[in-house]
Amino acid sequence: MTSTLSPLHDLIQSYYAKRVEQRESCCSSSSCCASADSLPLSPFESLPAEVQPISFGCGDPLTIADLQEGQVVLDLGSGTGYDCFLAAKRVGDSGKVIGVDMTPQMIQQATQTAQRLGLSNVEFRLGYLEDLPIDSNSVDVIISNCVINLAPDKHRVLGEAYRVLKPGGRLAVTDRVSLRPLPAALREDAEAWAACIAGAITKDEWAQILSAVGFKEIEITLSRPLETQPETVLEKEVRNAKSAREPLHFVVSARITAIKAKS
């Protein structure tokens, strides 16, 4: 793993390192998860506090992943391992779950928790989503929970996802999607990037990138349809947005699935 890809990667890495050290979930603030849908109840409350995995997500990708016993699953931006541990139960001992995250503190805690849970079918690798430490054509299902929005080069991230999936493999992610293109001033706000806002792209942009890298059968379902917010209201809110701490109703959670064609 290279030392850094960009100053933005460094900022986000530092932001989430502090979150895990302070035991603070993303969903404790309105910035990231205000419109989170179907967040699962934690099954890990019996673990000591210092190794309890924390959900930093905006949804539940496992509800759309259709995991089967024996599959190889990859979690992009696995954090403290929350979704990986749930996935490990579904794929069983004959399956395998790999979590990739760029933050060493996340990898360390996730590994410790896996050991505490006695899960031998889970491993965590330090790496960037733009350069996955995963063999090509080796993964059955990719999951991710509110992470791809943090990547400045989504085309590269999704291209890597396509590379590592087996033919016929499935992408199943939950993430943040903007109902309108965001203004340049907001996209340059580092705090808004780390808070899962400034990096959000539109549904159409998601579909275009997924199609461009080769994915088929693309489905994107927003937690709140565009029609529920008049265009004039959304555009006014976009223009007036100045801080990641403001309630930005034009960024919503979404469920996104796609398939890598068999041939």
MILORO-215175 format. One record per atom (N, C-alpha, C): x, y, z; atom name. Coordinates in steps of 0.02 Angstrom, whole numbers, plus 50000, padded with zeros to 5 digits. Example, Ala and Ser with C-alpha at 12.3 -4.5 7.8 and 13.67 -1.06 7.14 Angstrom:
u, v, w, papa
50660, 49716, 50390, N
50615, 49775, 50390, CA
50660, 49835, 50390, C
50642, 49888, 50354, N
50684, 49947, 50357, CA
50645, 50002, 50394, C
END
This chain:
u, v, w, papa
50043, 49940, 50000, N
50000, 50000, 50000, CA
50044, 50062, 50000, C
50032, 50108, 49953, N
50070, 50170, 49951, CA
50053, 50213, 50011, C
50097, 50260, 50028, N
50088, 50300, 50088, CA
50025, 50343, 50084, C
50010, 50368, 50024, N
49951, 50410, 50016, CA
49933, 50415, 49943, C
49870, 50425, 49929, N
49849, 50439, 49860, CA
49836, 50513, 49850, C
49813, 50548, 49901, N
49798, 50618, 49895, CA
49789, 50648, 49965, C
49793, 50714, 49971, N
49778, 50746, 50035, CA
49707, 50730, 50061, C
49660, 50720, 50014, N
49592, 50703, 50034, CA
49590, 50635, 50068, C
49628, 50586, 50041, N
49632, 50521, 50073, CA
49660, 50527, 50144, C
49711, 50568, 50152, N
49740, 50578, 50218, CA
49689, 50607, 50266, C
49651, 50657, 50243, N
49602, 50689, 50286, CA
49548, 50639, 50308, C
49522, 50601, 50261, N
49469, 50553, 50276, CA
49496, 50498, 50322, C
49556, 50476, 50309, N
49587, 50425, 50352, CA
49593, 50450, 50424, C
49616, 50512, 50432, N
49622, 50541, 50499, CA
49554, 50549, 50532, C
49505, 50571, 50494, N
49437, 50582, 50520, CA
49408, 50517, 50549, C
49415, 50462, 50512, N
49385, 50400, 50535, CA
49429, 50364, 50587, C
49493, 50377, 50586, N
49536, 50351, 50640, CA
49514, 50379, 50707, C
49498, 50444, 50707, N
49474, 50476, 50769, CA
49407, 50448, 50789, C
49364, 50434, 50740, N
49298, 50407, 50755, CA
49304, 50340, 50791, C
49347, 50296, 50766, N
49351, 50230, 50796, CA
49386, 50234, 50864, C
49434, 50279, 50871, N
49468, 50287, 50935, CA
49421, 50315, 50988, C
49374, 50358, 50967, N
49326, 50388, 51014, CA
49262, 50347, 51020, C
49259, 50290, 50984, N
49200, 50247, 50985, CA
49138, 50285, 50963, C
49144, 50325, 50910, N
49089, 50367, 50887, CA
49067, 50346, 50818, C
49006, 50322, 50812, N
48979, 50301, 50748, CA
48964, 50361, 50704, C
48968, 50350, 50639, N
48948, 50401, 50591, CA
48876, 50422, 50603, C
48835, 50375, 50624, N
48764, 50389, 50631, CA
48746, 50425, 50696, C
48798, 50446, 50733, N
48784, 50487, 50792, CA
48776, 50559, 50773, C
48788, 50575, 50710, N
48778, 50643, 50686, CA
48730, 50642, 50628, C
48699, 50700, 50613, N
48650, 50703, 50559, CA
48683, 50706, 50491, C
48748, 50720, 50488, N
48780, 50733, 50424, CA
48782, 50672, 50379, C
48796, 50614, 50407, N
48806, 50556, 50364, CA
48743, 50513, 50357, C
48708, 50501, 50410, N
48657, 50449, 50409, CA
48587, 50474, 50423, C
48574, 50538, 50410, N
48508, 50565, 50426, CA
48453, 50528, 50390, C
48466, 50502, 50330, N
48415, 50466, 50293, CA
48431, 50392, 50287, C
48469, 50366, 50334, N
48487, 50296, 50332, CA
48425, 50252, 50334, C
48425, 50199, 50294, N
48368, 50155, 50293, CA
48389, 50084, 50311, C
48348, 50052, 50350, N
48357, 49981, 50366, CA
48425, 49966, 50398, C
48450, 50010, 50442, N
48510, 49994, 50478, CA
48496, 49936, 50526, C
48537, 49882, 50524, N
48523, 49825, 50566, CA
48539, 49840, 50639, C
48502, 49806, 50684, N
48518, 49812, 50754, CA
48584, 49775, 50767, C
48625, 49802, 50812, N
48690, 49773, 50825, CA
48683, 49705, 50861, C
48715, 49653, 50833, N
48715, 49588, 50867, CA
48778, 49578, 50909, C
48817, 49632, 50917, N
48883, 49625, 50948, CA
48887, 49658, 51017, C
48830, 49672, 51048, N
48831, 49709, 51110, CA
48861, 49670, 51169, C
48867, 49604, 51161, N
48895, 49564, 51215, CA
48971, 49567, 51217, C
49002, 49594, 51163, N
49074, 49600, 51161, CA
49098, 49658, 51205, C
49160, 49655, 51229, N
49188, 49712, 51265, CA
49186, 49775, 51221, C
49175, 49832, 51252, N
49166, 49894, 51214, CA
49224, 49908, 51167, C
49285, 49892, 51188, N
49343, 49910, 51147, CA
49348, 49871, 51082, C
49311, 49816, 51076, N
49314, 49777, 51013, CA
49246, 49771, 50980, C
49196, 49805, 51006, N
49131, 49803, 50972, CA
49136, 49839, 50905, C
49118, 49805, 50850, N
49120, 49839, 50785, CA
49068, 49894, 50782, C
49086, 49950, 50751, N
49042, 50007, 50745, CA
49018, 50013, 50673, C
48954, 50026, 50664, N
48929, 50038, 50596, CA
48938, 50111, 50577, C
48974, 50122, 50522, N
48982, 50189, 50495, CA
48939, 50197, 50432, C
48892, 50152, 50423, N
48856, 50149, 50360, CA
48793, 50191, 50356, C
48761, 50188, 50298, N
48699, 50225, 50285, CA
48644, 50178, 50263, C
48653, 50113, 50276, N
48603, 50064, 50255, CA
48626, 49994, 50273, C
48598, 49944, 50240, N
48614, 49874, 50254, CA
48625, 49838, 50187, C
48687, 49835, 50163, N
48699, 49803, 50098, CA
48683, 49729, 50096, C
48682, 49696, 50154, N
48669, 49624, 50155, CA
48598, 49608, 50133, C
48552, 49656, 50140, N
48483, 49643, 50120, CA
48476, 49638, 50044, C
48525, 49663, 50008, N
48522, 49660, 49934, CA
48578, 49618, 49904, C
48621, 49589, 49947, N
48680, 49552, 49922, CA
48663, 49481, 49902, C
48609, 49452, 49930, N
48589, 49383, 49915, CA
48648, 49335, 49924, C
48679, 49338, 49983, N
48738, 49296, 49996, CA
48718, 49224, 50004, C
48762, 49180, 49979, N
48751, 49108, 49982, CA
48811, 49074, 50015, C
48798, 49017, 50045, N
48852, 48980, 50078, CA
48907, 48962, 50028, C
48969, 48971, 50049, N
49026, 48954, 50007, CA
49052, 49011, 49964, C
49019, 49068, 49963, N
49041, 49123, 49921, CA
49100, 49161, 49951, C
49137, 49195, 49906, N
49189, 49241, 49927, CA
49161, 49311, 49922, C
49163, 49347, 49978, N
49133, 49414, 49983, CA
49188, 49465, 49998, C
49185, 49522, 49965, N
49231, 49577, 49977, CA
49192, 49638, 50001, C
49215, 49668, 50056, N
49184, 49729, 50083, CA
49231, 49787, 50069, C
49208, 49834, 50028, N
49248, 49894, 50011, CA
49240, 49946, 50066, C
49295, 49962, 50100, N
49292, 50008, 50156, CA
49260, 49975, 50216, C
49290, 49921, 50239, N
49259, 49877, 50289, CA
49258, 49905, 50360, C
49295, 49959, 50373, N
49293, 49990, 50439, CA
49312, 49941, 50494, C
49272, 49939, 50547, N
49286, 49894, 50603, CA
49257, 49825, 50593, C
49232, 49811, 50533, N
49212, 49744, 50516, CA
49139, 49726, 50525, C
49097, 49775, 50541, N
49027, 49762, 50557, CA
48992, 49719, 50505, C
48992, 49741, 50442, N
48957, 49703, 50390, CA
48994, 49639, 50372, C
49061, 49638, 50380, N
49099, 49577, 50366, CA
49079, 49521, 50412, C
49069, 49536, 50476, N
49053, 49484, 50524, CA
48982, 49456, 50511, C
48937, 49500, 50491, N
48870, 49476, 50473, CA
48873, 49433, 50410, C
48913, 49454, 50362, N
48920, 49416, 50300, CA
48952, 49348, 50312, C
49000, 49345, 50359, N
49035, 49283, 50374, CA
48987, 49229, 50398, C
48936, 49248, 50435, N
48886, 49200, 50458, CA
48846, 49172, 50400, C
48835, 49212, 50349, N
48794, 49191, 50293, CA
48831, 49146, 50245, C
48895, 49158, 50234, N
48933, 49117, 50186, CA
48960, 49054, 50218, C
48961, 49052, 50285, N
48981, 48991, 50320, CA
49055, 48976, 50317, C
49074, 48920, 50346, N
49146, 48901, 50349, CA
49175, 48886, 50281, C
49133, 48868, 50233, N
49158, 48853, 50166, CA
49167, 48917, 50124, C
49142, 48973, 50150, N
49150, 49037, 50116, CA
49206, 49079, 50146, C
49213, 49140, 50120, N
49266, 49184, 50145, CA
49244, 49256, 50136, C
49261, 49298, 50185, N
49247, 49369, 50181, CA
49312, 49407, 50190, C
49324, 49454, 50144, N
49384, 49496, 50146, CA
49362, 49569, 50154, C
49389, 49603, 50203, N
49376, 49674, 50211, CA
49437, 49714, 50193, C
49428, 49766, 50153, N
49483, 49811, 50134, CA
49468, 49880, 50160, C
49516, 49910, 50194, N
49509, 49978, 50220, CA
49577, 50012, 50220, C
49577, 50078, 50211, N
49641, 50115, 50209, CA
49664, 50140, 50277, C
49623, 50130, 50329, N
49639, 50157, 50395, CA
49666, 50102, 50440, C
49730, 50106, 50461, N
49760, 50053, 50502, CA
49722, 50039, 50566, C
49694, 50091, 50598, N
49657, 50080, 50660, CA
49596, 50036, 50649, C
49564, 50045, 50591, N
49506, 50004, 50574, CA
49527, 49931, 50565, C
49581, 49919, 50528, N
49605, 49852, 50516, CA
49624, 49818, 50582, C
49657, 49854, 50625, N
49679, 49826, 50689, CA
49619, 49804, 50731, C
49570, 49848, 50738, N
49512, 49830, 50779, CA
49473, 49773, 50748, C
49462, 49776, 50682, N
49423, 49724, 50649, CA
49456, 49656, 50657, C
49522, 49653, 50651, N
49558, 49591, 50659, CA
49551, 49564, 50730, C
49557, 49608, 50779, N
49549, 49588, 50849, CA
49479, 49561, 50863, C
49429, 49594, 50834, N
49360, 49572, 50845, CA
49347, 49505, 50812, C
49374, 49494, 50752, N
49366, 49430, 50718, CA
49395, 49374, 50761, C
49453, 49387, 50791, N
49483, 49337, 50835, CA
49439, 49325, 50896, C
49412, 49378, 50925, N
49369, 49372, 50984, CA
49305, 49332, 50967, C
49280, 49340, 50906, N
49220, 49305, 50884, CA
49235, 49234, 50860, C
49299, 49218, 50851, N
49318, 49151, 50828, CA
49301, 49139, 50755, C
49304, 49192, 50715, N
49287, 49186, 50645, CA
49350, 49174, 50603, C
49357, 49114, 50578, N
49416, 49097, 50539, CA
49406, 49111, 50464, C
49346, 49129, 50444, N
49332, 49140, 50373, CA
49330, 49215, 50356, C
49360, 49257, 50398, N
49362, 49329, 50386, CA
49434, 49353, 50391, C
49454, 49395, 50344, N
49520, 49427, 50350, CA
49515, 49500, 50327, C
49560, 49541, 50352, N
49559, 49612, 50336, CA
49626, 49633, 50307, C
49623, 49672, 50253, N
49683, 49693, 50217, CA
49685, 49769, 50212, C
49743, 49797, 50226, N
49753, 49869, 50221, CA
49763, 49886, 50147, C
49724, 49934, 50122, N
49730, 49951, 50052, CA
49680, 50005, 50031, C
49691, 50032, 49972, N
49647, 50082, 49944, CA
49597, 50050, 49897, C
49537, 50077, 49894, N
49487, 50051, 49848, CA
49507, 50062, 49776, C
49550, 50112, 49764, N
49573, 50127, 49696, CA
49627, 50078, 49672, C
49653, 50037, 49717, N
49706, 49989, 49701, CA
49698, 49929, 49747, C
49647, 49890, 49736, N
49629, 49836, 49783, CA
49682, 49781, 49787, C
49700, 49760, 49847, N
49747, 49705, 49856, CA
49712, 49637, 49850, C
49678, 49629, 49793, N
49636, 49570, 49780, CA
49650, 49545, 49709, C
49653, 49479, 49701, N
49664, 49450, 49635, CA
49604, 49463, 49589, C
49618, 49468, 49525, N
49565, 49476, 49475, CA
49521, 49414, 49472, C
49457, 49424, 49458, N
49409, 49370, 49448, CA
49408, 49320, 49507, C
49409, 49346, 49568, N
49414, 49302, 49626, CA
49357, 49310, 49676, C
49311, 49358, 49666, N
49260, 49375, 49715, CA
49190, 49363, 49686, C
49147, 49332, 49727, N
49078, 49319, 49705, CA
49033, 49380, 49714, C
49039, 49414, 49772, N
48996, 49470, 49788, CA
49037, 49525, 49821, C
49026, 49587, 49799, N
49056, 49645, 49831, CA
49001, 49683, 49868, C
49015, 49699, 49932, N
48970, 49742, 49970, CA
49008, 49805, 49990, C
48972, 49857, 50008, N
49002, 49918, 50033, CA
48947, 49960, 50064, C
48964, 49997, 50117, N
48913, 50032, 50155, CA
48935, 50104, 50167, C
48913, 50150, 50124, N
48925, 50221, 50132, CA
49000, 50238, 50131, C
49036, 50210, 50082, N
49108, 50221, 50077, CA
49129, 50247, 50008, C
49098, 50222, 49955, N
49121, 50242, 49888, CA
49112, 50317, 49877, C
49064, 50347, 49911, N
49056, 50420, 49904, CA
49118, 50458, 49929, C
49157, 50426, 49973, N
49217, 50459, 49999, CA
49275, 50459, 49950, C
49271, 50419, 49898, N
49326, 50413, 49850, CA
49321, 50468, 49797, C
49375, 50506, 49786, N
49373, 50558, 49735, CA
49369, 50531, 49664, C
49398, 50471, 49651, N
49397, 50442, 49584, CA
49353, 50380, 49585, C
49288, 50390, 49577, N
49241, 50334, 49580, CA
49247, 50288, 49520, C
49266, 50315, 49464, N
49276, 50273, 49404, CA
49330, 50221, 49417, C
49384, 50242, 49449, N
49438, 50196, 49464, CA
49417, 50144, 49516, C
49380, 50166, 49567, N
49356, 50120, 49619, CA
49311, 50067, 49589, C
49263, 50088, 49549, N
49215, 50040, 49521, CA
49248, 49997, 49466, C
49299, 50025, 49434, N
49337, 49984, 49387, CA
49374, 49928, 49422, C
49402, 49944, 49481, N
49435, 49893, 49521, CA
49384, 49841, 49546, C
49326, 49864, 49565, N
49274, 49818, 49587, CA
49257, 49769, 49530, C
49250, 49795, 49471, N
49235, 49753, 49413, CA
49292, 49703, 49400, C
49353, 49725, 49407, N
49411, 49682, 49395, CA
49412, 49621, 49441, C
49399, 49631, 49505, N
49407, 49577, 49553, CA
49347, 49530, 49555, C
49289, 49552, 49531, N
49230, 49508, 49529, CA
49239, 49452, 49478, C
49214, 49393, 49496, N
49211, 49339, 49448, CA
49158, 49355, 49395, C
49164, 49327, 49335, N
49110, 49334, 49286, CA
49045, 49310, 49317, C
48993, 49350, 49313, N
48930, 49335, 49345, CA
48925, 49360, 49417, C
48979, 49390, 49441, N
48981, 49416, 49510, CA
48936, 49476, 49519, C
48920, 49491, 49582, N
48870, 49542, 49598, CA
48900, 49597, 49641, C
48883, 49659, 49624, N
48898, 49718, 49665, CA
48834, 49737, 49701, C
48838, 49745, 49768, N
48779, 49762, 49808, CA
48801, 49812, 49862, C
48787, 49875, 49851, N
48811, 49926, 49898, CA
48755, 49973, 49919, C
48763, 50002, 49978, N
48722, 50058, 49999, CA
48768, 50118, 50004, C
48745, 50175, 49981, N
48788, 50234, 49981, CA
48746, 50297, 49979, C
48781, 50354, 49979, N
48749, 50419, 49978, CA
48746, 50444, 49906, C
48687, 50468, 49887, N
48675, 50493, 49819, CA
48644, 50562, 49823, C
48668, 50607, 49780, N
48641, 50675, 49780, CA
48583, 50679, 49730, C
48532, 50717, 49749, N
48474, 50725, 49705, CA
48486, 50777, 49652, C
48537, 50818, 49660, N
48558, 50867, 49611, CA
48634, 50870, 49610, C
48665, 50889, 49554, N
48738, 50899, 49555, CA
48757, 50950, 49608, C
48810, 50937, 49645, N
48830, 50981, 49699, CA
48874, 51038, 49674, C
48869, 51097, 49704, N
48909, 51154, 49682, CA
48983, 51143, 49698, C
49026, 51175, 49658, N
49098, 51167, 49667, CA
49121, 51186, 49737, C
49091, 51238, 49765, N
49112, 51261, 49832, CA
49102, 51206, 49884, C
49047, 51169, 49878, N
49034, 51115, 49926, CA
49081, 51057, 49914, C
49095, 51042, 49850, N
49139, 50987, 49834, CA
49211, 51000, 49858, C
49228, 51063, 49869, N
49295, 51080, 49893, CA
49298, 51085, 49969, C
49243, 51071, 50002, N
49240, 51074, 50075, CA
49263, 51008, 50103, C
49322, 51007, 50135, N
49351, 50945, 50160, CA
49307, 50912, 50213, C
49278, 50953, 50256, N
49235, 50926, 50308, CA
49174, 50892, 50278, C
49147, 50922, 50225, N
49089, 50893, 50192, CA
49106, 50827, 50157, C
49167, 50820, 50133, N
49189, 50757, 50104, CA
49190, 50703, 50157, C
49223, 50717, 50213, N
49229, 50667, 50266, CA
49161, 50648, 50295, C
49113, 50694, 50292, N
49046, 50682, 50320, CA
48998, 50650, 50270, C
49025, 50622, 50216, N
48984, 50584, 50167, CA
48935, 50628, 50129, C
48954, 50691, 50116, N
48909, 50736, 50079, CA
48941, 50758, 50013, C
48999, 50790, 50017, N
49028, 50822, 49958, CA
49047, 50772, 49903, C
49059, 50709, 49922, N
49078, 50659, 49873, CA
49019, 50623, 49841, C
48959, 50639, 49863, N
48900, 50606, 49835, CA
48889, 50628, 49762, C
48873, 50580, 49720, N
48856, 50595, 49650, CA
48784, 50576, 49637, C
48758, 50597, 49580, N
48688, 50584, 49564, CA
48676, 50512, 49542, C
48613, 50493, 49541, N
48593, 50427, 49518, CA
48617, 50415, 49446, C
48609, 50466, 49404, N
48630, 50460, 49334, CA
48705, 50451, 49329, C
48743, 50487, 49370, N
48816, 50481, 49368, CA
48837, 50411, 49390, C
48805, 50385, 49442, N
48819, 50316, 49464, CA
48808, 50268, 49405, C
48751, 50273, 49373, N
48734, 50228, 49318, CA
48784, 50233, 49261, C
48804, 50295, 49245, N
48851, 50305, 49190, CA
48919, 50273, 49205, C
48943, 50281, 49266, N
49009, 50253, 49284, CA
49005, 50177, 49285, C
48953, 50150, 49316, N
48946, 50077, 49319, CA
48944, 50047, 49249, C
48906, 50078, 49204, N
48902, 50054, 49136, CA
48968, 50061, 49099, C
49003, 50116, 49110, N
49066, 50129, 49076, CA
49120, 50077, 49094, C
49120, 50053, 49156, N
49172, 50004, 49175, CA
49151, 49933, 49158, C
49088, 49923, 49136, N
49068, 49858, 49111, CA
49009, 49825, 49145, C
48983, 49854, 49199, N
48928, 49822, 49236, CA
48864, 49821, 49195, C
48823, 49770, 49208, N
48758, 49761, 49177, CA
48705, 49756, 49232, C
48641, 49756, 49211, N
48584, 49748, 49257, CA
48589, 49795, 49317, C
48601, 49858, 49302, N
48611, 49909, 49354, CA
48544, 49931, 49382, C
48538, 49930, 49448, N
48478, 49953, 49482, CA
48498, 50000, 49539, C
48467, 50058, 49541, N
48481, 50108, 49593, CA
48415, 50131, 49623, C
48406, 50119, 49687, N
48343, 50137, 49721, CA
48358, 50187, 49776, C
48330, 50247, 49769, N
48341, 50300, 49819, CA
48295, 50290, 49879, C
48320, 50309, 49938, N
48279, 50304, 49998, CA
48222, 50355, 49998, C
48232, 50410, 49962, N
48179, 50460, 49953, CA
48179, 50481, 49881, C
48127, 50466, 49844, N
48124, 50483, 49773, CA
48134, 50557, 49761, C
48161, 50573, 49704, N
48173, 50643, 49685, CA
48109, 50684, 49685, C
48053, 50652, 49667, N
47990, 50688, 49659, CA
47964, 50717, 49726, C
47988, 50692, 49782, N
47962, 50716, 49846, CA
47989, 50784, 49866, C
48040, 50808, 49830, N
48068, 50874, 49843, CA
48065, 50916, 49780, C
48026, 50970, 49779, N
48022, 51012, 49719, CA
48091, 51036, 49698, C
48101, 51040, 49633, N
48166, 51060, 49607, CA
48188, 51127, 49634, C
48143, 51175, 49639, N
48163, 51241, 49663, CA
48188, 51239, 49735, C
48157, 51196, 49776, N
48179, 51190, 49846, CA
48248, 51160, 49849, C
48260, 51107, 49810, N
48325, 51074, 49810, CA
48380, 51121, 49785, C
48366, 51156, 49731, N
48416, 51201, 49703, CA
48433, 51257, 49751, C
48384, 51283, 49787, N
48396, 51335, 49836, CA
48439, 51309, 49893, C
48425, 51248, 49915, N
48464, 51219, 49969, CA
48536, 51206, 49948, C
48546, 51184, 49886, N
48613, 51174, 49860, CA
48651, 51239, 49859, C
48620, 51292, 49836, N
48654, 51357, 49832, CA
48672, 51383, 49901, C
48629, 51371, 49950, N
48639, 51400, 50016, CA
48682, 51357, 50062, C
48697, 51295, 50041, N
48736, 51250, 50084, CA
48807, 51276, 50092, C
48828, 51286, 50154, N
48894, 51312, 50168, CA
48933, 51269, 50217, C
48900, 51223, 50251, N
48933, 51184, 50302, CA
48909, 51112, 50302, C
48955, 51066, 50316, N
48936, 50995, 50319, CA
48890, 50982, 50378, C
48885, 51029, 50424, N
48843, 51018, 50483, CA
48770, 51038, 50469, C
48756, 51069, 50412, N
48688, 51087, 50396, CA
48648, 51025, 50375, C
48583, 51024, 50386, N
48541, 50968, 50364, CA
48532, 50970, 50289, C
48572, 50932, 50253, N
48571, 50935, 50180, CA
48523, 50881, 50153, C
48462, 50901, 50140, N
48410, 50853, 50121, CA
48416, 50829, 50049, C
48462, 50858, 50011, N
48469, 50837, 49942, CA
48520, 50781, 49934, C
48548, 50755, 49989, N
48591, 50697, 49987, CA
48556, 50641, 50026, C
48541, 50586, 49991, N
48502, 50532, 50021, CA
48540, 50466, 50015, C
48517, 50416, 50053, N
48547, 50350, 50046, CA
48514, 50313, 49988, C
48550, 50263, 49962, N
48525, 50226, 49904, CA
48551, 50154, 49906, C
48513, 50109, 49875, N
48535, 50041, 49865, CA
48554, 50032, 49792, C
48613, 50004, 49780, N
48641, 50001, 49713, CA
48664, 49930, 49699, C
48640, 49899, 49646, N
48661, 49833, 49627, CA
48680, 49831, 49553, C
48725, 49786, 49535, N
48746, 49777, 49466, CA
48780, 49710, 49460, C
48786, 49685, 49398, N
48814, 49619, 49385, CA
48872, 49625, 49335, C
48924, 49585, 49347, N
48977, 49578, 49297, CA
48956, 49520, 49250, C
48949, 49535, 49187, N
48924, 49486, 49140, CA
48969, 49424, 49138, C
48938, 49366, 49125, N
48976, 49303, 49123, CA
49022, 49298, 49063, C
49006, 49335, 49010, N
49049, 49332, 48951, CA
49045, 49398, 48913, C
END
